Amino acid sequence: QVQLVESGGGLVQAGGSLRLSCAASGRSFNYYARGWFRQAPGKEREFVAAISSSGGRTWCADAMKDRFTISRGNAANTVYLQMNNLKSEDTAVYYCAARMHYGDRYYYRVADFDLWGQGTQVTVSS
């Protein structure tokens, strides 16, 4: 069974850090572009960061690019989101996503991805 499983969420004070992990299983994910999205209560799911299947290109949303970093583990199945200097507005459920693509293209729209994890809650207290 193909699945994405996020972990690493939790409660943190403003200014703190968290590292989210997304472990993919069920097949090889060497040729999958990956992304992180988040959704706060009452809001639409929004793009956070993306990485190409090769790992050669990354992109982070403007509001977070100075604080968040997406990376891939040595095994392509795992992707990370390092979040520093967290703010109360970062509180949301964070989802990882994947879609098949080989090369250096990344994707940033919800509709671009066809595999999703169940999400992990991040709560930042002020």
Chimera marker file (.cmm) of the C-alpha trace (Angstrom):
<marker_set name="trace">
<marker id="1" x="0.000" y="0.000" z="0.000" r="1" g="1" b="0" radius="0.5"/>
<marker id="2" x="1.384" y="3.360" z="-1.023" r="1" g="1" b="0" radius="0.5"/>
<marker id="3" x="1.275" y="5.906" z="1.730" r="1" g="1" b="0" radius="0.5"/>
<marker id="4" x="2.817" y="9.069" z="3.084" r="1" g="1" b="0" radius="0.5"/>
<marker id="5" x="3.160" y="9.460" z="6.838" r="1" g="1" b="0" radius="0.5"/>
<marker id="6" x="4.016" y="12.759" z="8.463" r="1" g="1" b="0" radius="0.5"/>
<marker id="7" x="5.573" y="13.089" z="11.892" r="1" g="1" b="0" radius="0.5"/>
<marker id="8" x="7.288" y="15.675" z="14.054" r="1" g="1" b="0" radius="0.5"/>
<marker id="9" x="4.405" y="18.022" z="14.735" r="1" g="1" b="0" radius="0.5"/>
<marker id="10" x="3.543" y="19.262" z="18.181" r="1" g="1" b="0" radius="0.5"/>
<marker id="11" x="3.226" y="22.257" z="20.460" r="1" g="1" b="0" radius="0.5"/>
<marker id="12" x="6.025" y="24.805" z="20.458" r="1" g="1" b="0" radius="0.5"/>
<marker id="13" x="6.460" y="28.330" z="21.737" r="1" g="1" b="0" radius="0.5"/>
<marker id="14" x="6.812" y="31.229" z="19.347" r="1" g="1" b="0" radius="0.5"/>
<marker id="15" x="10.407" y="31.517" z="18.199" r="1" g="1" b="0" radius="0.5"/>
<marker id="16" x="10.985" y="27.793" z="18.527" r="1" g="1" b="0" radius="0.5"/>
<marker id="17" x="11.744" y="25.170" z="15.897" r="1" g="1" b="0" radius="0.5"/>
<marker id="18" x="10.308" y="21.912" z="14.654" r="1" g="1" b="0" radius="0.5"/>
<marker id="19" x="11.368" y="19.450" z="11.990" r="1" g="1" b="0" radius="0.5"/>
<marker id="20" x="8.635" y="17.593" z="10.196" r="1" g="1" b="0" radius="0.5"/>
<marker id="21" x="9.297" y="14.317" z="8.422" r="1" g="1" b="0" radius="0.5"/>
<marker id="22" x="7.360" y="12.653" z="5.641" r="1" g="1" b="0" radius="0.5"/>
<marker id="23" x="8.083" y="8.983" z="5.134" r="1" g="1" b="0" radius="0.5"/>
<marker id="24" x="6.833" y="7.404" z="1.923" r="1" g="1" b="0" radius="0.5"/>
<marker id="25" x="6.340" y="3.680" z="1.571" r="1" g="1" b="0" radius="0.5"/>
<marker id="26" x="4.842" y="1.105" z="-0.729" r="1" g="1" b="0" radius="0.5"/>
<marker id="27" x="6.997" y="1.847" z="-3.768" r="1" g="1" b="0" radius="0.5"/>
<marker id="28" x="10.177" y="3.619" z="-4.758" r="1" g="1" b="0" radius="0.5"/>
<marker id="29" x="9.825" y="7.384" z="-4.603" r="1" g="1" b="0" radius="0.5"/>
<marker id="30" x="13.003" y="8.165" z="-6.535" r="1" g="1" b="0" radius="0.5"/>
<marker id="31" x="10.940" y="9.747" z="-9.308" r="1" g="1" b="0" radius="0.5"/>
<marker id="32" x="8.471" y="11.695" z="-7.254" r="1" g="1" b="0" radius="0.5"/>
<marker id="33" x="8.339" y="15.436" z="-6.708" r="1" g="1" b="0" radius="0.5"/>
<marker id="34" x="7.326" y="16.235" z="-3.153" r="1" g="1" b="0" radius="0.5"/>
<marker id="35" x="5.684" y="19.110" z="-1.360" r="1" g="1" b="0" radius="0.5"/>
<marker id="36" x="4.511" y="20.431" z="1.976" r="1" g="1" b="0" radius="0.5"/>
<marker id="37" x="1.224" y="22.228" z="2.456" r="1" g="1" b="0" radius="0.5"/>
<marker id="38" x="-0.658" y="23.460" z="5.488" r="1" g="1" b="0" radius="0.5"/>
<marker id="39" x="-4.224" y="24.182" z="6.416" r="1" g="1" b="0" radius="0.5"/>
<marker id="40" x="-5.396" y="26.333" z="9.297" r="1" g="1" b="0" radius="0.5"/>
<marker id="41" x="-8.971" y="26.123" z="10.644" r="1" g="1" b="0" radius="0.5"/>
<marker id="42" x="-11.403" y="27.838" z="8.320" r="1" g="1" b="0" radius="0.5"/>
<marker id="43" x="-8.769" y="28.415" z="5.640" r="1" g="1" b="0" radius="0.5"/>
<marker id="44" x="-7.830" y="26.761" z="2.387" r="1" g="1" b="0" radius="0.5"/>
<marker id="45" x="-4.863" y="24.473" z="2.109" r="1" g="1" b="0" radius="0.5"/>
<marker id="46" x="-1.822" y="26.523" z="1.155" r="1" g="1" b="0" radius="0.5"/>
<marker id="47" x="1.566" y="25.796" z="-0.329" r="1" g="1" b="0" radius="0.5"/>
<marker id="48" x="4.577" y="25.766" z="1.992" r="1" g="1" b="0" radius="0.5"/>
<marker id="49" x="7.545" y="24.218" z="0.182" r="1" g="1" b="0" radius="0.5"/>
<marker id="50" x="8.437" y="21.894" z="-2.668" r="1" g="1" b="0" radius="0.5"/>
<marker id="51" x="11.361" y="19.812" z="-3.872" r="1" g="1" b="0" radius="0.5"/>
<marker id="52" x="11.965" y="18.177" z="-7.229" r="1" g="1" b="0" radius="0.5"/>
<marker id="53" x="12.367" y="14.423" z="-7.561" r="1" g="1" b="0" radius="0.5"/>
<marker id="54" x="16.075" y="14.859" z="-8.194" r="1" g="1" b="0" radius="0.5"/>
<marker id="55" x="16.380" y="17.010" z="-5.074" r="1" g="1" b="0" radius="0.5"/>
<marker id="56" x="18.130" y="19.610" z="-7.174" r="1" g="1" b="0" radius="0.5"/>
<marker id="57" x="15.483" y="22.303" z="-6.974" r="1" g="1" b="0" radius="0.5"/>
<marker id="58" x="13.542" y="23.575" z="-4.017" r="1" g="1" b="0" radius="0.5"/>
<marker id="59" x="11.125" y="26.399" z="-3.491" r="1" g="1" b="0" radius="0.5"/>
<marker id="60" x="9.481" y="27.843" z="-0.429" r="1" g="1" b="0" radius="0.5"/>
<marker id="61" x="6.536" y="30.196" z="-0.173" r="1" g="1" b="0" radius="0.5"/>
<marker id="62" x="7.592" y="33.814" z="0.240" r="1" g="1" b="0" radius="0.5"/>
<marker id="63" x="6.065" y="34.117" z="3.693" r="1" g="1" b="0" radius="0.5"/>
<marker id="64" x="8.233" y="31.288" z="4.995" r="1" g="1" b="0" radius="0.5"/>
<marker id="65" x="11.350" y="31.188" z="2.841" r="1" g="1" b="0" radius="0.5"/>
<marker id="66" x="13.542" y="32.838" z="5.466" r="1" g="1" b="0" radius="0.5"/>
<marker id="67" x="12.432" y="30.417" z="8.164" r="1" g="1" b="0" radius="0.5"/>
<marker id="68" x="11.512" y="27.089" z="6.520" r="1" g="1" b="0" radius="0.5"/>
<marker id="69" x="13.725" y="24.687" z="4.587" r="1" g="1" b="0" radius="0.5"/>
<marker id="70" x="12.694" y="21.587" z="2.666" r="1" g="1" b="0" radius="0.5"/>
<marker id="71" x="15.181" y="18.783" z="2.158" r="1" g="1" b="0" radius="0.5"/>
<marker id="72" x="15.343" y="15.160" z="1.200" r="1" g="1" b="0" radius="0.5"/>
<marker id="73" x="17.007" y="12.323" z="3.009" r="1" g="1" b="0" radius="0.5"/>
<marker id="74" x="19.663" y="10.107" z="1.471" r="1" g="1" b="0" radius="0.5"/>
<marker id="75" x="16.863" y="7.739" z="0.647" r="1" g="1" b="0" radius="0.5"/>
<marker id="76" x="14.443" y="9.583" z="-1.587" r="1" g="1" b="0" radius="0.5"/>
<marker id="77" x="11.509" y="8.206" z="0.359" r="1" g="1" b="0" radius="0.5"/>
<marker id="78" x="11.893" y="10.713" z="3.204" r="1" g="1" b="0" radius="0.5"/>
<marker id="79" x="11.418" y="14.464" z="2.969" r="1" g="1" b="0" radius="0.5"/>
<marker id="80" x="11.869" y="16.967" z="5.770" r="1" g="1" b="0" radius="0.5"/>
<marker id="81" x="10.586" y="20.432" z="6.579" r="1" g="1" b="0" radius="0.5"/>
<marker id="82" x="12.772" y="22.359" z="8.987" r="1" g="1" b="0" radius="0.5"/>
<marker id="83" x="10.805" y="25.193" z="10.550" r="1" g="1" b="0" radius="0.5"/>
<marker id="84" x="12.615" y="27.868" z="12.552" r="1" g="1" b="0" radius="0.5"/>
<marker id="85" x="11.457" y="31.001" z="14.332" r="1" g="1" b="0" radius="0.5"/>
<marker id="86" x="7.909" y="29.736" z="14.391" r="1" g="1" b="0" radius="0.5"/>
<marker id="87" x="5.068" y="32.213" z="14.720" r="1" g="1" b="0" radius="0.5"/>
<marker id="88" x="1.504" y="31.829" z="15.940" r="1" g="1" b="0" radius="0.5"/>
<marker id="89" x="0.291" y="32.179" z="12.347" r="1" g="1" b="0" radius="0.5"/>
<marker id="90" x="2.185" y="29.002" z="11.468" r="1" g="1" b="0" radius="0.5"/>
<marker id="91" x="-0.349" y="27.022" z="13.506" r="1" g="1" b="0" radius="0.5"/>
<marker id="92" x="-1.979" y="24.537" z="11.121" r="1" g="1" b="0" radius="0.5"/>
<marker id="93" x="-2.166" y="20.944" z="10.059" r="1" g="1" b="0" radius="0.5"/>
<marker id="94" x="0.820" y="20.245" z="7.835" r="1" g="1" b="0" radius="0.5"/>
<marker id="95" x="0.482" y="17.788" z="4.959" r="1" g="1" b="0" radius="0.5"/>
<marker id="96" x="3.075" y="16.227" z="2.729" r="1" g="1" b="0" radius="0.5"/>
<marker id="97" x="2.272" y="15.359" z="-0.846" r="1" g="1" b="0" radius="0.5"/>
<marker id="98" x="3.840" y="13.574" z="-3.802" r="1" g="1" b="0" radius="0.5"/>
<marker id="99" x="3.424" y="13.191" z="-7.538" r="1" g="1" b="0" radius="0.5"/>
<marker id="100" x="5.426" y="11.282" z="-10.092" r="1" g="1" b="0" radius="0.5"/>
<marker id="101" x="7.893" y="13.328" z="-12.075" r="1" g="1" b="0" radius="0.5"/>
<marker id="102" x="11.489" y="12.734" z="-13.005" r="1" g="1" b="0" radius="0.5"/>
<marker id="103" x="13.747" y="15.744" z="-13.240" r="1" g="1" b="0" radius="0.5"/>
<marker id="104" x="14.213" y="19.164" z="-11.748" r="1" g="1" b="0" radius="0.5"/>
<marker id="105" x="10.697" y="20.483" z="-11.841" r="1" g="1" b="0" radius="0.5"/>
<marker id="106" x="8.839" y="21.229" z="-8.640" r="1" g="1" b="0" radius="0.5"/>
<marker id="107" x="5.136" y="21.681" z="-8.127" r="1" g="1" b="0" radius="0.5"/>
<marker id="108" x="3.254" y="24.051" z="-5.824" r="1" g="1" b="0" radius="0.5"/>
<marker id="109" x="-0.471" y="23.698" z="-6.442" r="1" g="1" b="0" radius="0.5"/>
<marker id="110" x="-2.699" y="21.393" z="-4.452" r="1" g="1" b="0" radius="0.5"/>
<marker id="111" x="-4.115" y="20.025" z="-7.699" r="1" g="1" b="0" radius="0.5"/>
<marker id="112" x="-0.634" y="19.039" z="-8.894" r="1" g="1" b="0" radius="0.5"/>
<marker id="113" x="-0.329" y="16.291" z="-6.294" r="1" g="1" b="0" radius="0.5"/>
<marker id="114" x="-2.166" y="12.981" z="-6.172" r="1" g="1" b="0" radius="0.5"/>
<marker id="115" x="-0.691" y="11.401" z="-3.054" r="1" g="1" b="0" radius="0.5"/>
<marker id="116" x="-1.273" y="12.932" z="0.375" r="1" g="1" b="0" radius="0.5"/>
<marker id="117" x="-0.452" y="12.125" z="3.955" r="1" g="1" b="0" radius="0.5"/>
<marker id="118" x="-2.893" y="12.348" z="6.830" r="1" g="1" b="0" radius="0.5"/>
<marker id="119" x="-1.325" y="15.488" z="8.251" r="1" g="1" b="0" radius="0.5"/>
<marker id="120" x="0.438" y="16.445" z="11.464" r="1" g="1" b="0" radius="0.5"/>
<marker id="121" x="-0.675" y="19.234" z="13.780" r="1" g="1" b="0" radius="0.5"/>
<marker id="122" x="1.662" y="22.114" z="14.511" r="1" g="1" b="0" radius="0.5"/>
<marker id="123" x="0.589" y="24.517" z="17.223" r="1" g="1" b="0" radius="0.5"/>
<marker id="124" x="2.618" y="27.604" z="18.040" r="1" g="1" b="0" radius="0.5"/>
<marker id="125" x="1.815" y="29.350" z="21.286" r="1" g="1" b="0" radius="0.5"/>
<marker id="126" x="2.497" y="33.046" z="21.634" r="1" g="1" b="0" radius="0.5"/>
<link id1="1" id2="2" r="1" g="1" b="0" radius="0.2"/>
<link id1="2" id2="3" r="1" g="1" b="0" radius="0.2"/>
<link id1="3" id2="4" r="1" g="1" b="0" radius="0.2"/>
<link id1="4" id2="5" r="1" g="1" b="0" radius="0.2"/>
<link id1="5" id2="6" r="1" g="1" b="0" radius="0.2"/>
<link id1="6" id2="7" r="1" g="1" b="0" radius="0.2"/>
<link id1="7" id2="8" r="1" g="1" b="0" radius="0.2"/>
<link id1="8" id2="9" r="1" g="1" b="0" radius="0.2"/>
<link id1="9" id2="10" r="1" g="1" b="0" radius="0.2"/>
<link id1="10" id2="11" r="1" g="1" b="0" radius="0.2"/>
<link id1="11" id2="12" r="1" g="1" b="0" radius="0.2"/>
<link id1="12" id2="13" r="1" g="1" b="0" radius="0.2"/>
<link id1="13" id2="14" r="1" g="1" b="0" radius="0.2"/>
<link id1="14" id2="15" r="1" g="1" b="0" radius="0.2"/>
<link id1="15" id2="16" r="1" g="1" b="0" radius="0.2"/>
<link id1="16" id2="17" r="1" g="1" b="0" radius="0.2"/>
<link id1="17" id2="18" r="1" g="1" b="0" radius="0.2"/>
<link id1="18" id2="19" r="1" g="1" b="0" radius="0.2"/>
<link id1="19" id2="20" r="1" g="1" b="0" radius="0.2"/>
<link id1="20" id2="21" r="1" g="1" b="0" radius="0.2"/>
<link id1="21" id2="22" r="1" g="1" b="0" radius="0.2"/>
<link id1="22" id2="23" r="1" g="1" b="0" radius="0.2"/>
<link id1="23" id2="24" r="1" g="1" b="0" radius="0.2"/>
<link id1="24" id2="25" r="1" g="1" b="0" radius="0.2"/>
<link id1="25" id2="26" r="1" g="1" b="0" radius="0.2"/>
<link id1="26" id2="27" r="1" g="1" b="0" radius="0.2"/>
<link id1="27" id2="28" r="1" g="1" b="0" radius="0.2"/>
<link id1="28" id2="29" r="1" g="1" b="0" radius="0.2"/>
<link id1="29" id2="30" r="1" g="1" b="0" radius="0.2"/>
<link id1="30" id2="31" r="1" g="1" b="0" radius="0.2"/>
<link id1="31" id2="32" r="1" g="1" b="0" radius="0.2"/>
<link id1="32" id2="33" r="1" g="1" b="0" radius="0.2"/>
<link id1="33" id2="34" r="1" g="1" b="0" radius="0.2"/>
<link id1="34" id2="35" r="1" g="1" b="0" radius="0.2"/>
<link id1="35" id2="36" r="1" g="1" b="0" radius="0.2"/>
<link id1="36" id2="37" r="1" g="1" b="0" radius="0.2"/>
<link id1="37" id2="38" r="1" g="1" b="0" radius="0.2"/>
<link id1="38" id2="39" r="1" g="1" b="0" radius="0.2"/>
<link id1="39" id2="40" r="1" g="1" b="0" radius="0.2"/>
<link id1="40" id2="41" r="1" g="1" b="0" radius="0.2"/>
<link id1="41" id2="42" r="1" g="1" b="0" radius="0.2"/>
<link id1="42" id2="43" r="1" g="1" b="0" radius="0.2"/>
<link id1="43" id2="44" r="1" g="1" b="0" radius="0.2"/>
<link id1="44" id2="45" r="1" g="1" b="0" radius="0.2"/>
<link id1="45" id2="46" r="1" g="1" b="0" radius="0.2"/>
<link id1="46" id2="47" r="1" g="1" b="0" radius="0.2"/>
<link id1="47" id2="48" r="1" g="1" b="0" radius="0.2"/>
<link id1="48" id2="49" r="1" g="1" b="0" radius="0.2"/>
<link id1="49" id2="50" r="1" g="1" b="0" radius="0.2"/>
<link id1="50" id2="51" r="1" g="1" b="0" radius="0.2"/>
<link id1="51" id2="52" r="1" g="1" b="0" radius="0.2"/>
<link id1="52" id2="53" r="1" g="1" b="0" radius="0.2"/>
<link id1="53" id2="54" r="1" g="1" b="0" radius="0.2"/>
<link id1="54" id2="55" r="1" g="1" b="0" radius="0.2"/>
<link id1="55" id2="56" r="1" g="1" b="0" radius="0.2"/>
<link id1="56" id2="57" r="1" g="1" b="0" radius="0.2"/>
<link id1="57" id2="58" r="1" g="1" b="0" radius="0.2"/>
<link id1="58" id2="59" r="1" g="1" b="0" radius="0.2"/>
<link id1="59" id2="60" r="1" g="1" b="0" radius="0.2"/>
<link id1="60" id2="61" r="1" g="1" b="0" radius="0.2"/>
<link id1="61" id2="62" r="1" g="1" b="0" radius="0.2"/>
<link id1="62" id2="63" r="1" g="1" b="0" radius="0.2"/>
<link id1="63" id2="64" r="1" g="1" b="0" radius="0.2"/>
<link id1="64" id2="65" r="1" g="1" b="0" radius="0.2"/>
<link id1="65" id2="66" r="1" g="1" b="0" radius="0.2"/>
<link id1="66" id2="67" r="1" g="1" b="0" radius="0.2"/>
<link id1="67" id2="68" r="1" g="1" b="0" radius="0.2"/>
<link id1="68" id2="69" r="1" g="1" b="0" radius="0.2"/>
<link id1="69" id2="70" r="1" g="1" b="0" radius="0.2"/>
<link id1="70" id2="71" r="1" g="1" b="0" radius="0.2"/>
<link id1="71" id2="72" r="1" g="1" b="0" radius="0.2"/>
<link id1="72" id2="73" r="1" g="1" b="0" radius="0.2"/>
<link id1="73" id2="74" r="1" g="1" b="0" radius="0.2"/>
<link id1="74" id2="75" r="1" g="1" b="0" radius="0.2"/>
<link id1="75" id2="76" r="1" g="1" b="0" radius="0.2"/>
<link id1="76" id2="77" r="1" g="1" b="0" radius="0.2"/>
<link id1="77" id2="78" r="1" g="1" b="0" radius="0.2"/>
<link id1="78" id2="79" r="1" g="1" b="0" radius="0.2"/>
<link id1="79" id2="80" r="1" g="1" b="0" radius="0.2"/>
<link id1="80" id2="81" r="1" g="1" b="0" radius="0.2"/>
<link id1="81" id2="82" r="1" g="1" b="0" radius="0.2"/>
<link id1="82" id2="83" r="1" g="1" b="0" radius="0.2"/>
<link id1="83" id2="84" r="1" g="1" b="0" radius="0.2"/>
<link id1="84" id2="85" r="1" g="1" b="0" radius="0.2"/>
<link id1="85" id2="86" r="1" g="1" b="0" radius="0.2"/>
<link id1="86" id2="87" r="1" g="1" b="0" radius="0.2"/>
<link id1="87" id2="88" r="1" g="1" b="0" radius="0.2"/>
<link id1="88" id2="89" r="1" g="1" b="0" radius="0.2"/>
<link id1="89" id2="90" r="1" g="1" b="0" radius="0.2"/>
<link id1="90" id2="91" r="1" g="1" b="0" radius="0.2"/>
<link id1="91" id2="92" r="1" g="1" b="0" radius="0.2"/>
<link id1="92" id2="93" r="1" g="1" b="0" radius="0.2"/>
<link id1="93" id2="94" r="1" g="1" b="0" radius="0.2"/>
<link id1="94" id2="95" r="1" g="1" b="0" radius="0.2"/>
<link id1="95" id2="96" r="1" g="1" b="0" radius="0.2"/>
<link id1="96" id2="97" r="1" g="1" b="0" radius="0.2"/>
<link id1="97" id2="98" r="1" g="1" b="0" radius="0.2"/>
<link id1="98" id2="99" r="1" g="1" b="0" radius="0.2"/>
<link id1="99" id2="100" r="1" g="1" b="0" radius="0.2"/>
<link id1="100" id2="101" r="1" g="1" b="0" radius="0.2"/>
<link id1="101" id2="102" r="1" g="1" b="0" radius="0.2"/>
<link id1="102" id2="103" r="1" g="1" b="0" radius="0.2"/>
<link id1="103" id2="104" r="1" g="1" b="0" radius="0.2"/>
<link id1="104" id2="105" r="1" g="1" b="0" radius="0.2"/>
<link id1="105" id2="106" r="1" g="1" b="0" radius="0.2"/>
<link id1="106" id2="107" r="1" g="1" b="0" radius="0.2"/>
<link id1="107" id2="108" r="1" g="1" b="0" radius="0.2"/>
<link id1="108" id2="109" r="1" g="1" b="0" radius="0.2"/>
<link id1="109" id2="110" r="1" g="1" b="0" radius="0.2"/>
<link id1="110" id2="111" r="1" g="1" b="0" radius="0.2"/>
<link id1="111" id2="112" r="1" g="1" b="0" radius="0.2"/>
<link id1="112" id2="113" r="1" g="1" b="0" radius="0.2"/>
<link id1="113" id2="114" r="1" g="1" b="0" radius="0.2"/>
<link id1="114" id2="115" r="1" g="1" b="0" radius="0.2"/>
<link id1="115" id2="116" r="1" g="1" b="0" radius="0.2"/>
<link id1="116" id2="117" r="1" g="1" b="0" radius="0.2"/>
<link id1="117" id2="118" r="1" g="1" b="0" radius="0.2"/>
<link id1="118" id2="119" r="1" g="1" b="0" radius="0.2"/>
<link id1="119" id2="120" r="1" g="1" b="0" radius="0.2"/>
<link id1="120" id2="121" r="1" g="1" b="0" radius="0.2"/>
<link id1="121" id2="122" r="1" g="1" b="0" radius="0.2"/>
<link id1="122" id2="123" r="1" g="1" b="0" radius="0.2"/>
<link id1="123" id2="124" r="1" g="1" b="0" radius="0.2"/>
<link id1="124" id2="125" r="1" g="1" b="0" radius="0.2"/>
<link id1="125" id2="126" r="1" g="1" b="0" radius="0.2"/>
</marker_set>
